Amino acid sequence: EIAAEEDNIKIAKVNVDDSPDLARRYEIMSIPALIVFENGEPAKKLIGAKPKGALLEEIGEFL
């Protein structure tokens, strides 16, 4: 939903079982996990399921 509503953000879904190297690289120990990248670098990491409103509050500074 957020990807469809926000033009200035790209969202990618990665299955950590299919990409364990990425899970290790970004230290993903629990899912779901959301990593916000800014200028190609991780800027914020969120762990756990959150309602849309809470996610928007957490990542609002990047939108």
mmJSON file of the N, C-alpha and C atoms, coordinates in Angstrom:
{"data_MODEL":{"atom_site":{
"group_PDB":["ATOM","ATOM","ATOM","ATOM","ATOM","ATOM","ATOM","ATOM","ATOM","ATOM","ATOM","ATOM","ATOM","ATOM","ATOM","ATOM","ATOM","ATOM","ATOM","ATOM","ATOM","ATOM","ATOM","ATOM","ATOM","ATOM","ATOM","ATOM","ATOM","ATOM","ATOM","ATOM","ATOM","ATOM","ATOM","ATOM","ATOM","ATOM","ATOM","ATOM","ATOM","ATOM","ATOM","ATOM","ATOM","ATOM","ATOM","ATOM","ATOM","ATOM","ATOM","ATOM","ATOM","ATOM","ATOM","ATOM","ATOM","ATOM","ATOM","ATOM","ATOM","ATOM","ATOM","ATOM","ATOM","ATOM","ATOM","ATOM","ATOM","ATOM","ATOM","ATOM","ATOM","ATOM","ATOM","ATOM","ATOM","ATOM","ATOM","ATOM","ATOM","ATOM","ATOM","ATOM","ATOM","ATOM","ATOM","ATOM","ATOM","ATOM","ATOM","ATOM","ATOM","ATOM","ATOM","ATOM","ATOM","ATOM","ATOM","ATOM","ATOM","ATOM","ATOM","ATOM","ATOM","ATOM","ATOM","ATOM","ATOM","ATOM","ATOM","ATOM","ATOM","ATOM","ATOM","ATOM","ATOM","ATOM","ATOM","ATOM","ATOM","ATOM","ATOM","ATOM","ATOM","ATOM","ATOM","ATOM","ATOM","ATOM","ATOM","ATOM","ATOM","ATOM","ATOM","ATOM","ATOM","ATOM","ATOM","ATOM","ATOM","ATOM","ATOM","ATOM","ATOM","ATOM","ATOM","ATOM","ATOM","ATOM","ATOM","ATOM","ATOM","ATOM","ATOM","ATOM","ATOM","ATOM","ATOM","ATOM","ATOM","ATOM","ATOM","ATOM","ATOM","ATOM","ATOM","ATOM","ATOM","ATOM","ATOM","ATOM","ATOM","ATOM","ATOM","ATOM","ATOM","ATOM","ATOM","ATOM","ATOM","ATOM","ATOM","ATOM","ATOM","ATOM","ATOM","ATOM","ATOM"],
"id":[1,2,3,4,5,6,7,8,9,10,11,12,13,14,15,16,17,18,19,20,21,22,23,24,25,26,27,28,29,30,31,32,33,34,35,36,37,38,39,40,41,42,43,44,45,46,47,48,49,50,51,52,53,54,55,56,57,58,59,60,61,62,63,64,65,66,67,68,69,70,71,72,73,74,75,76,77,78,79,80,81,82,83,84,85,86,87,88,89,90,91,92,93,94,95,96,97,98,99,100,101,102,103,104,105,106,107,108,109,110,111,112,113,114,115,116,117,118,119,120,121,122,123,124,125,126,127,128,129,130,131,132,133,134,135,136,137,138,139,140,141,142,143,144,145,146,147,148,149,150,151,152,153,154,155,156,157,158,159,160,161,162,163,164,165,166,167,168,169,170,171,172,173,174,175,176,177,178,179,180,181,182,183,184,185,186,187,188,189],
"type_symbol":["N","C","C","N","C","C","N","C","C","N","C","C","N","C","C","N","C","C","N","C","C","N","C","C","N","C","C","N","C","C","N","C","C","N","C","C","N","C","C","N","C","C","N","C","C","N","C","C","N","C","C","N","C","C","N","C","C","N","C","C","N","C","C","N","C","C","N","C","C","N","C","C","N","C","C","N","C","C","N","C","C","N","C","C","N","C","C","N","C","C","N","C","C","N","C","C","N","C","C","N","C","C","N","C","C","N","C","C","N","C","C","N","C","C","N","C","C","N","C","C","N","C","C","N","C","C","N","C","C","N","C","C","N","C","C","N","C","C","N","C","C","N","C","C","N","C","C","N","C","C","N","C","C","N","C","C","N","C","C","N","C","C","N","C","C","N","C","C","N","C","C","N","C","C","N","C","C","N","C","C","N","C","C","N","C","C","N","C","C"],
"label_atom_id":["N","CA","C","N","CA","C","N","CA","C","N","CA","C","N","CA","C","N","CA","C","N","CA","C","N","CA","C","N","CA","C","N","CA","C","N","CA","C","N","CA","C","N","CA","C","N","CA","C","N","CA","C","N","CA","C","N","CA","C","N","CA","C","N","CA","C","N","CA","C","N","CA","C","N","CA","C","N","CA","C","N","CA","C","N","CA","C","N","CA","C","N","CA","C","N","CA","C","N","CA","C","N","CA","C","N","CA","C","N","CA","C","N","CA","C","N","CA","C","N","CA","C","N","CA","C","N","CA","C","N","CA","C","N","CA","C","N","CA","C","N","CA","C","N","CA","C","N","CA","C","N","CA","C","N","CA","C","N","CA","C","N","CA","C","N","CA","C","N","CA","C","N","CA","C","N","CA","C","N","CA","C","N","CA","C","N","CA","C","N","CA","C","N","CA","C","N","CA","C","N","CA","C","N","CA","C","N","CA","C","N","CA","C","N","CA","C","N","CA","C"],
"label_alt_id":[null,null,null,null,null,null,null,null,null,null,null,null,null,null,null,null,null,null,null,null,null,null,null,null,null,null,null,null,null,null,null,null,null,null,null,null,null,null,null,null,null,null,null,null,null,null,null,null,null,null,null,null,null,null,null,null,null,null,null,null,null,null,null,null,null,null,null,null,null,null,null,null,null,null,null,null,null,null,null,null,null,null,null,null,null,null,null,null,null,null,null,null,null,null,null,null,null,null,null,null,null,null,null,null,null,null,null,null,null,null,null,null,null,null,null,null,null,null,null,null,null,null,null,null,null,null,null,null,null,null,null,null,null,null,null,null,null,null,null,null,null,null,null,null,null,null,null,null,null,null,null,null,null,null,null,null,null,null,null,null,null,null,null,null,null,null,null,null,null,null,null,null,null,null,null,null,null,null,null,null,null,null,null,null,null,null,null,null,null],
"label_comp_id":["GLU","GLU","GLU","ILE","ILE","ILE","ALA","ALA","ALA","ALA","ALA","ALA","GLU","GLU","GLU","GLU","GLU","GLU","ASP","ASP","ASP","ASN","ASN","ASN","ILE","ILE","ILE","LYS","LYS","LYS","ILE","ILE","ILE","ALA","ALA","ALA","LYS","LYS","LYS","VAL","VAL","VAL","ASN","ASN","ASN","VAL","VAL","VAL","ASP","ASP","ASP","ASP","ASP","ASP","SER","SER","SER","PRO","PRO","PRO","ASP","ASP","ASP","LEU","LEU","LEU","ALA","ALA","ALA","ARG","ARG","ARG","ARG","ARG","ARG","TYR","TYR","TYR","GLU","GLU","GLU","ILE","ILE","ILE","MET","MET","MET","SER","SER","SER","ILE","ILE","ILE","PRO","PRO","PRO","ALA","ALA","ALA","LEU","LEU","LEU","ILE","ILE","ILE","VAL","VAL","VAL","PHE","PHE","PHE","GLU","GLU","GLU","ASN","ASN","ASN","GLY","GLY","GLY","GLU","GLU","GLU","PRO","PRO","PRO","ALA","ALA","ALA","LYS","LYS","LYS","LYS","LYS","LYS","LEU","LEU","LEU","ILE","ILE","ILE","GLY","GLY","GLY","ALA","ALA","ALA","LYS","LYS","LYS","PRO","PRO","PRO","LYS","LYS","LYS","GLY","GLY","GLY","ALA","ALA","ALA","LEU","LEU","LEU","LEU","LEU","LEU","GLU","GLU","GLU","GLU","GLU","GLU","ILE","ILE","ILE","GLY","GLY","GLY","GLU","GLU","GLU","PHE","PHE","PHE","LEU","LEU","LEU"],
"label_asym_id":["A","A","A","A","A","A","A","A","A","A","A","A","A","A","A","A","A","A","A","A","A","A","A","A","A","A","A","A","A","A","A","A","A","A","A","A","A","A","A","A","A","A","A","A","A","A","A","A","A","A","A","A","A","A","A","A","A","A","A","A","A","A","A","A","A","A","A","A","A","A","A","A","A","A","A","A","A","A","A","A","A","A","A","A","A","A","A","A","A","A","A","A","A","A","A","A","A","A","A","A","A","A","A","A","A","A","A","A","A","A","A","A","A","A","A","A","A","A","A","A","A","A","A","A","A","A","A","A","A","A","A","A","A","A","A","A","A","A","A","A","A","A","A","A","A","A","A","A","A","A","A","A","A","A","A","A","A","A","A","A","A","A","A","A","A","A","A","A","A","A","A","A","A","A","A","A","A","A","A","A","A","A","A","A","A","A","A","A","A"],
"label_entity_id":["1","1","1","1","1","1","1","1","1","1","1","1","1","1","1","1","1","1","1","1","1","1","1","1","1","1","1","1","1","1","1","1","1","1","1","1","1","1","1","1","1","1","1","1","1","1","1","1","1","1","1","1","1","1","1","1","1","1","1","1","1","1","1","1","1","1","1","1","1","1","1","1","1","1","1","1","1","1","1","1","1","1","1","1","1","1","1","1","1","1","1","1","1","1","1","1","1","1","1","1","1","1","1","1","1","1","1","1","1","1","1","1","1","1","1","1","1","1","1","1","1","1","1","1","1","1","1","1","1","1","1","1","1","1","1","1","1","1","1","1","1","1","1","1","1","1","1","1","1","1","1","1","1","1","1","1","1","1","1","1","1","1","1","1","1","1","1","1","1","1","1","1","1","1","1","1","1","1","1","1","1","1","1","1","1","1","1","1","1"],
"label_seq_id":[1,1,1,2,2,2,3,3,3,4,4,4,5,5,5,6,6,6,7,7,7,8,8,8,9,9,9,10,10,10,11,11,11,12,12,12,13,13,13,14,14,14,15,15,15,16,16,16,17,17,17,18,18,18,19,19,19,20,20,20,21,21,21,22,22,22,23,23,23,24,24,24,25,25,25,26,26,26,27,27,27,28,28,28,29,29,29,30,30,30,31,31,31,32,32,32,33,33,33,34,34,34,35,35,35,36,36,36,37,37,37,38,38,38,39,39,39,40,40,40,41,41,41,42,42,42,43,43,43,44,44,44,45,45,45,46,46,46,47,47,47,48,48,48,49,49,49,50,50,50,51,51,51,52,52,52,53,53,53,54,54,54,55,55,55,56,56,56,57,57,57,58,58,58,59,59,59,60,60,60,61,61,61,62,62,62,63,63,63],
"pdbx_PDB_ins_code":[null,null,null,null,null,null,null,null,null,null,null,null,null,null,null,null,null,null,null,null,null,null,null,null,null,null,null,null,null,null,null,null,null,null,null,null,null,null,null,null,null,null,null,null,null,null,null,null,null,null,null,null,null,null,null,null,null,null,null,null,null,null,null,null,null,null,null,null,null,null,null,null,null,null,null,null,null,null,null,null,null,null,null,null,null,null,null,null,null,null,null,null,null,null,null,null,null,null,null,null,null,null,null,null,null,null,null,null,null,null,null,null,null,null,null,null,null,null,null,null,null,null,null,null,null,null,null,null,null,null,null,null,null,null,null,null,null,null,null,null,null,null,null,null,null,null,null,null,null,null,null,null,null,null,null,null,null,null,null,null,null,null,null,null,null,null,null,null,null,null,null,null,null,null,null,null,null,null,null,null,null,null,null,null,null,null,null,null,null],
"Cartn_x":[0.815,0.0,0.855,1.858,2.698,3.423,3.924,4.639,3.732,2.466,1.525,1.163,1.216,0.802,1.938,3.157,4.313,5.178,5.345,6.127,7.636,8.069,9.502,10.152,9.544,10.126,10.005,11.025,10.989,10.963,10.11,10.0,10.285,11.166,11.511,11.276,10.763,10.519,11.552,12.218,13.244,12.909,12.923,12.719,14.085,14.256,15.566,15.949,14.966,15.29,15.929,15.516,16.088,17.367,17.568,18.735,19.401,19.923,20.523,21.732,22.415,23.558,23.122,21.982,21.467,21.044,20.439,20.032,21.25,22.327,23.56,24.161,24.218,24.838,24.171,22.843,22.111,21.623,22.169,21.914,20.426,19.705,18.285,18.169,17.708,17.549,16.079,15.196,13.757,13.036,11.887,11.069,9.658,8.943,9.342,10.331,11.134,12.103,12.037,12.242,12.236,13.501,14.258,15.452,15.243,15.399,15.3,16.719,16.938,18.236,18.16,19.221,19.341,20.732,20.803,22.079,22.826,22.081,22.681,23.134,22.914,23.342,22.134,22.158,21.055,20.954,19.766,19.554,18.669,17.817,16.91,16.46,16.358,15.898,14.716,13.645,12.457,12.224,11.94,11.699,10.288,9.594,8.264,7.157,6.009,4.842,4.298,3.955,3.416,2.262,1.256,0.192,0.72,0.022,0.446,0.744,-0.117,0.082,1.376,1.692,2.932,4.146,4.056,5.161,5.389,4.304,4.438,5.07,4.727,5.356,6.846,7.212,8.615,9.467,8.897,9.692,9.354,8.51,8.059,9.181,10.255,11.373,12.042,11.821,12.441,11.51,10.259,9.277,9.315],
"Cartn_y":[-1.201,0.0,1.26,1.275,2.471,2.741,1.697,1.872,2.481,2.11,2.64,4.093,4.478,5.824,6.842,6.386,7.286,7.163,8.265,8.25,8.27,8.774,8.983,7.885,6.704,5.596,4.324,3.479,2.181,1.123,0.143,-0.926,-2.246,-3.03,-4.344,-5.383,-6.514,-7.615,-8.702,-9.161,-10.185,-11.334,-12.541,-13.733,-14.145,-14.075,-14.369,-15.839,-16.718,-18.123,-18.295,-17.462,-17.518,-16.692,-15.756,-14.856,-14.753,-15.868,-15.836,-14.909,-14.683,-13.77,-12.35,-11.918,-10.584,-10.512,-11.586,-11.622,-11.463,-12.148,-12.021,-10.627,-10.15,-8.846,-7.725,-7.785,-6.723,-7.147,-8.267,-8.756,-8.895,-9.532,-9.804,-11.099,-10.989,-12.147,-12.508,-11.565,-11.771,-11.203,-11.792,-11.275,-11.055,-10.112,-9.233,-8.166,-7.722,-6.654,-5.661,-4.412,-3.35,-2.533,-2.394,-1.555,-0.404,0.801,1.992,2.373,2.513,2.922,4.372,5.092,6.466,6.618,7.058,7.177,5.847,4.753,3.436,2.787,3.433,2.902,2.708,1.666,1.487,2.692,3.258,4.437,4.123,3.104,2.758,1.318,0.584,-0.796,-0.948,-1.552,-1.825,-3.327,-3.868,-5.297,-5.509,-6.48,-6.835,-6.227,-6.877,-6.397,-5.139,-4.171,-2.902,-2.489,-1.836,-1.318,-0.201,0.043,1.024,2.383,2.853,4.161,4.233,3.168,3.132,3.117,2.372,2.352,3.734,4.404,5.744,6.715,6.589,7.441,7.158,5.885,5.484,5.923,5.862,6.168,7.53,8.28,9.569,10.52,10.497,11.405,11.101,9.903,9.505,9.691,10.047,10.193,11.577],
"Cartn_z":[0.0,0.0,0.0,0.871,0.991,-0.324,-0.962,-2.232,-3.295,-3.295,-4.284,-3.999,-2.736,-2.334,-2.347,-2.208,-2.109,-3.359,-4.068,-5.305,-5.071,-3.938,-3.721,-2.881,-2.863,-2.113,-2.953,-2.887,-3.552,-2.467,-2.626,-1.639,-2.333,-1.736,-2.268,-1.184,-1.586,-0.653,-0.936,0.116,-0.021,0.918,0.394,1.21,1.758,3.072,3.662,3.503,3.315,3.067,1.688,0.745,-0.603,-0.724,0.198,0.154,1.527,2.035,3.376,3.47,2.338,2.345,2.688,2.17,2.511,3.972,4.464,5.871,6.778,6.46,7.253,7.111,5.889,5.622,6.418,6.512,7.205,8.587,9.072,10.431,10.733,9.81,10.008,10.799,12.04,12.916,13.109,12.858,13.024,11.814,11.527,10.442,10.952,10.396,9.312,9.772,8.85,9.108,7.953,8.276,7.271,7.461,6.4,6.442,5.473,5.969,5.131,4.728,3.434,2.918,2.47,2.759,2.29,1.699,0.464,-0.253,-0.295,-0.436,-0.568,0.719,1.851,3.146,4.058,4.909,5.856,6.79,6.887,7.726,8.926,8.802,9.896,9.707,10.827,10.781,11.732,11.229,12.034,12.039,13.203,13.341,13.867,13.299,13.777,12.934,12.98,12.233,12.892,12.072,12.566,11.661,12.221,11.36,10.46,9.376,8.384,9.01,9.885,10.508,11.291,12.022,12.8,11.875,10.783,9.814,9.224,8.852,8.274,9.263,10.54,11.558,11.648,11.609,11.743,10.549,9.35,8.155,7.554,8.204,7.685,7.318,8.068,7.781,6.441,5.91,4.645,3.448,3.708,2.624,2.026],
"occupancy":[1.0,1.0,1.0,1.0,1.0,1.0,1.0,1.0,1.0,1.0,1.0,1.0,1.0,1.0,1.0,1.0,1.0,1.0,1.0,1.0,1.0,1.0,1.0,1.0,1.0,1.0,1.0,1.0,1.0,1.0,1.0,1.0,1.0,1.0,1.0,1.0,1.0,1.0,1.0,1.0,1.0,1.0,1.0,1.0,1.0,1.0,1.0,1.0,1.0,1.0,1.0,1.0,1.0,1.0,1.0,1.0,1.0,1.0,1.0,1.0,1.0,1.0,1.0,1.0,1.0,1.0,1.0,1.0,1.0,1.0,1.0,1.0,1.0,1.0,1.0,1.0,1.0,1.0,1.0,1.0,1.0,1.0,1.0,1.0,1.0,1.0,1.0,1.0,1.0,1.0,1.0,1.0,1.0,1.0,1.0,1.0,1.0,1.0,1.0,1.0,1.0,1.0,1.0,1.0,1.0,1.0,1.0,1.0,1.0,1.0,1.0,1.0,1.0,1.0,1.0,1.0,1.0,1.0,1.0,1.0,1.0,1.0,1.0,1.0,1.0,1.0,1.0,1.0,1.0,1.0,1.0,1.0,1.0,1.0,1.0,1.0,1.0,1.0,1.0,1.0,1.0,1.0,1.0,1.0,1.0,1.0,1.0,1.0,1.0,1.0,1.0,1.0,1.0,1.0,1.0,1.0,1.0,1.0,1.0,1.0,1.0,1.0,1.0,1.0,1.0,1.0,1.0,1.0,1.0,1.0,1.0,1.0,1.0,1.0,1.0,1.0,1.0,1.0,1.0,1.0,1.0,1.0,1.0,1.0,1.0,1.0,1.0,1.0,1.0],
"B_iso_or_equiv":[0.0,0.0,0.0,0.0,0.0,0.0,0.0,0.0,0.0,0.0,0.0,0.0,0.0,0.0,0.0,0.0,0.0,0.0,0.0,0.0,0.0,0.0,0.0,0.0,0.0,0.0,0.0,0.0,0.0,0.0,0.0,0.0,0.0,0.0,0.0,0.0,0.0,0.0,0.0,0.0,0.0,0.0,0.0,0.0,0.0,0.0,0.0,0.0,0.0,0.0,0.0,0.0,0.0,0.0,0.0,0.0,0.0,0.0,0.0,0.0,0.0,0.0,0.0,0.0,0.0,0.0,0.0,0.0,0.0,0.0,0.0,0.0,0.0,0.0,0.0,0.0,0.0,0.0,0.0,0.0,0.0,0.0,0.0,0.0,0.0,0.0,0.0,0.0,0.0,0.0,0.0,0.0,0.0,0.0,0.0,0.0,0.0,0.0,0.0,0.0,0.0,0.0,0.0,0.0,0.0,0.0,0.0,0.0,0.0,0.0,0.0,0.0,0.0,0.0,0.0,0.0,0.0,0.0,0.0,0.0,0.0,0.0,0.0,0.0,0.0,0.0,0.0,0.0,0.0,0.0,0.0,0.0,0.0,0.0,0.0,0.0,0.0,0.0,0.0,0.0,0.0,0.0,0.0,0.0,0.0,0.0,0.0,0.0,0.0,0.0,0.0,0.0,0.0,0.0,0.0,0.0,0.0,0.0,0.0,0.0,0.0,0.0,0.0,0.0,0.0,0.0,0.0,0.0,0.0,0.0,0.0,0.0,0.0,0.0,0.0,0.0,0.0,0.0,0.0,0.0,0.0,0.0,0.0,0.0,0.0,0.0,0.0,0.0,0.0],
"pdbx_formal_charge":[null,null,null,null,null,null,null,null,null,null,null,null,null,null,null,null,null,null,null,null,null,null,null,null,null,null,null,null,null,null,null,null,null,null,null,null,null,null,null,null,null,null,null,null,null,null,null,null,null,null,null,null,null,null,null,null,null,null,null,null,null,null,null,null,null,null,null,null,null,null,null,null,null,null,null,null,null,null,null,null,null,null,null,null,null,null,null,null,null,null,null,null,null,null,null,null,null,null,null,null,null,null,null,null,null,null,null,null,null,null,null,null,null,null,null,null,null,null,null,null,null,null,null,null,null,null,null,null,null,null,null,null,null,null,null,null,null,null,null,null,null,null,null,null,null,null,null,null,null,null,null,null,null,null,null,null,null,null,null,null,null,null,null,null,null,null,null,null,null,null,null,null,null,null,null,null,null,null,null,null,null,null,null,null,null,null,null,null,null],
"auth_seq_id":[1,1,1,2,2,2,3,3,3,4,4,4,5,5,5,6,6,6,7,7,7,8,8,8,9,9,9,10,10,10,11,11,11,12,12,12,13,13,13,14,14,14,15,15,15,16,16,16,17,17,17,18,18,18,19,19,19,20,20,20,21,21,21,22,22,22,23,23,23,24,24,24,25,25,25,26,26,26,27,27,27,28,28,28,29,29,29,30,30,30,31,31,31,32,32,32,33,33,33,34,34,34,35,35,35,36,36,36,37,37,37,38,38,38,39,39,39,40,40,40,41,41,41,42,42,42,43,43,43,44,44,44,45,45,45,46,46,46,47,47,47,48,48,48,49,49,49,50,50,50,51,51,51,52,52,52,53,53,53,54,54,54,55,55,55,56,56,56,57,57,57,58,58,58,59,59,59,60,60,60,61,61,61,62,62,62,63,63,63],
"auth_comp_id":["GLU","GLU","GLU","ILE","ILE","ILE","ALA","ALA","ALA","ALA","ALA","ALA","GLU","GLU","GLU","GLU","GLU","GLU","ASP","ASP","ASP","ASN","ASN","ASN","ILE","ILE","ILE","LYS","LYS","LYS","ILE","ILE","ILE","ALA","ALA","ALA","LYS","LYS","LYS","VAL","VAL","VAL","ASN","ASN","ASN","VAL","VAL","VAL","ASP","ASP","ASP","ASP","ASP","ASP","SER","SER","SER","PRO","PRO","PRO","ASP","ASP","ASP","LEU","LEU","LEU","ALA","ALA","ALA","ARG","ARG","ARG","ARG","ARG","ARG","TYR","TYR","TYR","GLU","GLU","GLU","ILE","ILE","ILE","MET","MET","MET","SER","SER","SER","ILE","ILE","ILE","PRO","PRO","PRO","ALA","ALA","ALA","LEU","LEU","LEU","ILE","ILE","ILE","VAL","VAL","VAL","PHE","PHE","PHE","GLU","GLU","GLU","ASN","ASN","ASN","GLY","GLY","GLY","GLU","GLU","GLU","PRO","PRO","PRO","ALA","ALA","ALA","LYS","LYS","LYS","LYS","LYS","LYS","LEU","LEU","LEU","ILE","ILE","ILE","GLY","GLY","GLY","ALA","ALA","ALA","LYS","LYS","LYS","PRO","PRO","PRO","LYS","LYS","LYS","GLY","GLY","GLY","ALA","ALA","ALA","LEU","LEU","LEU","LEU","LEU","LEU","GLU","GLU","GLU","GLU","GLU","GLU","ILE","ILE","ILE","GLY","GLY","GLY","GLU","GLU","GLU","PHE","PHE","PHE","LEU","LEU","LEU"],
"auth_asym_id":["A","A","A","A","A","A","A","A","A","A","A","A","A","A","A","A","A","A","A","A","A","A","A","A","A","A","A","A","A","A","A","A","A","A","A","A","A","A","A","A","A","A","A","A","A","A","A","A","A","A","A","A","A","A","A","A","A","A","A","A","A","A","A","A","A","A","A","A","A","A","A","A","A","A","A","A","A","A","A","A","A","A","A","A","A","A","A","A","A","A","A","A","A","A","A","A","A","A","A","A","A","A","A","A","A","A","A","A","A","A","A","A","A","A","A","A","A","A","A","A","A","A","A","A","A","A","A","A","A","A","A","A","A","A","A","A","A","A","A","A","A","A","A","A","A","A","A","A","A","A","A","A","A","A","A","A","A","A","A","A","A","A","A","A","A","A","A","A","A","A","A","A","A","A","A","A","A","A","A","A","A","A","A","A","A","A","A","A","A"],
"auth_atom_id":["N","CA","C","N","CA","C","N","CA","C","N","CA","C","N","CA","C","N","CA","C","N","CA","C","N","CA","C","N","CA","C","N","CA","C","N","CA","C","N","CA","C","N","CA","C","N","CA","C","N","CA","C","N","CA","C","N","CA","C","N","CA","C","N","CA","C","N","CA","C","N","CA","C","N","CA","C","N","CA","C","N","CA","C","N","CA","C","N","CA","C","N","CA","C","N","CA","C","N","CA","C","N","CA","C","N","CA","C","N","CA","C","N","CA","C","N","CA","C","N","CA","C","N","CA","C","N","CA","C","N","CA","C","N","CA","C","N","CA","C","N","CA","C","N","CA","C","N","CA","C","N","CA","C","N","CA","C","N","CA","C","N","CA","C","N","CA","C","N","CA","C","N","CA","C","N","CA","C","N","CA","C","N","CA","C","N","CA","C","N","CA","C","N","CA","C","N","CA","C","N","CA","C","N","CA","C","N","CA","C","N","CA","C","N","CA","C","N","CA","C"],
"pdbx_PDB_model_num":[1,1,1,1,1,1,1,1,1,1,1,1,1,1,1,1,1,1,1,1,1,1,1,1,1,1,1,1,1,1,1,1,1,1,1,1,1,1,1,1,1,1,1,1,1,1,1,1,1,1,1,1,1,1,1,1,1,1,1,1,1,1,1,1,1,1,1,1,1,1,1,1,1,1,1,1,1,1,1,1,1,1,1,1,1,1,1,1,1,1,1,1,1,1,1,1,1,1,1,1,1,1,1,1,1,1,1,1,1,1,1,1,1,1,1,1,1,1,1,1,1,1,1,1,1,1,1,1,1,1,1,1,1,1,1,1,1,1,1,1,1,1,1,1,1,1,1,1,1,1,1,1,1,1,1,1,1,1,1,1,1,1,1,1,1,1,1,1,1,1,1,1,1,1,1,1,1,1,1,1,1,1,1,1,1,1,1,1,1]
}}}
